[in-house]
Amino acid sequence: LPGCRYQDAMKQLARKPFFLALLMSLPLWIVFNNFIVAIMVSLLVAFFISMCYSLYTIKQIKPEAPHQADTQNPDESESSTPHNK
């Protein structure tokens, strides 16, 4: 499918925010007419996109076993209790 290659390329860009920022800085340079502002805005937007994609992929992963907070290792239970002298 031709759409799969496009989606894979977009996912790669979301995983590499610095490269995405470099690509976005060129059109933003024309829009803002200032390269420093274009780089700053593109870096902020690129890292925001990368963060959103990371959170999306984390939420897609389903935990295999429920986390039980009341179970502790024996070493942890001994270290958390105060020792009387």
Residue frames relative to the residue before (quaternion, step in Angstrom):
aa qw qx qy qz dx dy dz
L 1.0000 0.0000 0.0000 0.0000 0.00 0.00 0.00
P 0.4451 -0.7075 0.4717 0.2807 3.60 -0.83 0.88
G 0.6125 0.5729 -0.3541 0.4139 3.62 1.11 -0.56
C 0.5863 0.5963 -0.3669 0.4074 3.58 1.15 -0.58
R 0.6450 0.5155 -0.3317 0.4562 3.58 0.96 -0.76
Y 0.6418 0.5178 -0.3217 0.4653 3.57 1.01 -0.79
Q 0.6703 0.4928 -0.3014 0.4658 3.58 0.93 -0.87
D 0.6385 0.5158 -0.3311 0.4655 3.58 1.00 -0.75
A 0.6426 0.5157 -0.3244 0.4646 3.59 1.00 -0.76
M 0.6529 0.5032 -0.3161 0.4697 3.59 1.00 -0.77
K 0.6383 0.5132 -0.3312 0.4685 3.59 1.03 -0.72
Q 0.6313 0.5228 -0.3337 0.4656 3.59 1.02 -0.75
L 0.6521 0.5028 -0.3226 0.4667 3.60 0.99 -0.77
A 0.6464 0.5115 -0.3234 0.4648 3.58 1.03 -0.73
R 0.6680 0.4886 -0.3042 0.4716 3.61 1.14 -0.56
K 0.7491 0.3109 -0.1823 0.5558 3.59 1.19 -0.43
P 0.1540 -0.8555 0.4854 0.0932 3.60 0.28 1.22
F 0.6218 0.5488 -0.3690 0.4195 3.62 1.00 -0.62
F 0.6522 0.4966 -0.3117 0.4805 3.59 0.99 -0.81
L 0.6283 0.5237 -0.3253 0.4746 3.58 1.04 -0.77
A 0.6467 0.5172 -0.3199 0.4603 3.58 0.99 -0.80
L 0.6404 0.5129 -0.3350 0.4632 3.59 0.99 -0.74
L 0.6585 0.4979 -0.3136 0.4692 3.58 0.99 -0.77
M 0.6938 0.4721 -0.2827 0.4645 3.59 0.97 -0.78
S 0.5982 0.6063 -0.3710 0.3701 3.58 1.10 -0.55
L 0.6154 0.5688 -0.3638 0.4067 3.62 1.03 -0.61
P 0.7055 0.4086 -0.3003 0.4952 3.67 0.74 -0.81
L 0.6442 0.5184 -0.3340 0.4525 3.58 1.05 -0.68
W 0.5688 0.5783 -0.3763 0.4478 3.57 1.16 -0.53
I 0.6622 0.4841 -0.2959 0.4895 3.57 1.02 -0.81
V 0.6678 0.5097 -0.3075 0.4469 3.59 0.94 -0.88
F 0.7742 0.3527 -0.1846 0.4920 3.59 0.79 -1.01
N 0.2782 -0.7854 0.4988 0.2385 3.57 1.25 -0.43
N 0.6718 0.3820 -0.2871 0.5660 3.56 1.18 0.68
F 0.3746 -0.7724 0.4683 0.2093 3.58 -0.49 1.19
I 0.6317 0.5400 -0.3424 0.4382 3.62 0.97 -0.79
V 0.6690 0.4795 -0.3005 0.4819 3.59 0.90 -0.89
A 0.6404 0.5331 -0.3246 0.4477 3.58 0.98 -0.82
I 0.6556 0.4994 -0.3122 0.4726 3.61 0.94 -0.82
M 0.6666 0.5024 -0.3143 0.4522 3.60 0.89 -0.89
V 0.6755 0.4821 -0.2983 0.4715 3.59 0.88 -0.90
S 0.6776 0.4907 -0.3080 0.4530 3.59 0.88 -0.86
L 0.6241 0.5211 -0.3470 0.4675 3.62 1.04 -0.63
L 0.6580 0.5057 -0.3133 0.4618 3.58 0.92 -0.88
V 0.6859 0.4751 -0.2874 0.4703 3.58 0.87 -0.93
A 0.6602 0.5173 -0.3179 0.4421 3.60 0.91 -0.85
F 0.6869 0.4559 -0.2960 0.4824 3.59 0.90 -0.81
F 0.6029 0.5345 -0.3584 0.4716 3.59 1.13 -0.54
I 0.6442 0.5061 -0.3142 0.4798 3.60 0.98 -0.83
S 0.6536 0.5125 -0.3084 0.4636 3.57 0.96 -0.85
M 0.6461 0.5137 -0.3158 0.4679 3.57 1.00 -0.82
C 0.6581 0.5056 -0.3120 0.4626 3.60 0.93 -0.86
Y 0.6544 0.5013 -0.3153 0.4701 3.58 0.97 -0.80
S 0.6401 0.5187 -0.3272 0.4629 3.60 1.00 -0.76
L 0.6600 0.4942 -0.3080 0.4747 3.57 0.95 -0.83
Y 0.6219 0.5398 -0.3327 0.4595 3.58 1.06 -0.73
T 0.6919 0.4637 -0.2886 0.4722 3.59 0.89 -0.88
I 0.6187 0.5318 -0.3488 0.4612 3.60 1.06 -0.65
K 0.6789 0.4860 -0.2969 0.4634 3.59 0.95 -0.82
Q 0.6149 0.5549 -0.3509 0.4369 3.60 1.15 -0.46
I 0.6176 0.5324 -0.3432 0.4662 3.60 1.17 -0.52
K 0.2148 -0.7792 0.5789 0.1078 3.56 -0.73 1.07
P 0.4488 -0.6841 0.4924 0.2968 3.61 -0.88 0.84
E 0.4624 -0.6991 0.4791 0.2606 3.56 -0.99 0.89
A 0.7920 0.0963 -0.0442 0.6013 3.58 0.97 -0.80
P 0.5108 -0.6428 0.4596 0.3386 3.61 -0.99 0.70
H 0.4647 -0.6786 0.5005 0.2701 3.53 -1.05 0.82
Q 0.1521 -0.7865 0.5944 0.0707 3.57 -0.82 0.99
A 0.2852 -0.8004 0.5101 0.1334 3.53 -0.48 1.24
D 0.6625 0.5403 -0.3192 0.4089 3.61 1.11 -0.56
T 0.6198 0.5205 -0.3656 0.4596 3.61 1.17 -0.20
Q 0.0400 -0.7898 0.6119 -0.0151 3.54 -0.95 0.93
N 0.5190 -0.5851 0.5128 0.3539 3.50 -1.29 0.38
P 0.5976 -0.5702 0.3988 0.3983 3.63 -1.06 0.51
D 0.6286 0.5357 -0.3457 0.4455 3.60 1.02 -0.68
E 0.6632 0.5043 -0.3098 0.4581 3.59 0.99 -0.81
S 0.6568 0.5097 -0.3244 0.4512 3.61 0.96 -0.79
E 0.6587 0.4930 -0.3213 0.4687 3.61 1.03 -0.68
S 0.6918 0.4779 -0.2950 0.4539 3.59 0.96 -0.77
S 0.6670 0.5069 -0.3195 0.4428 3.62 1.13 -0.49
T 0.6384 0.5068 -0.3446 0.4656 3.64 1.18 -0.35
P 0.4737 -0.6736 0.4780 0.3058 3.60 -0.98 0.79
H 0.3228 -0.7344 0.5678 0.1844 3.55 -1.08 0.73
N 0.2381 -0.7650 0.5853 0.1247 3.55 -0.84 1.04
K 0.2922 -0.7590 0.5594 0.1599 3.53 -1.02 0.82
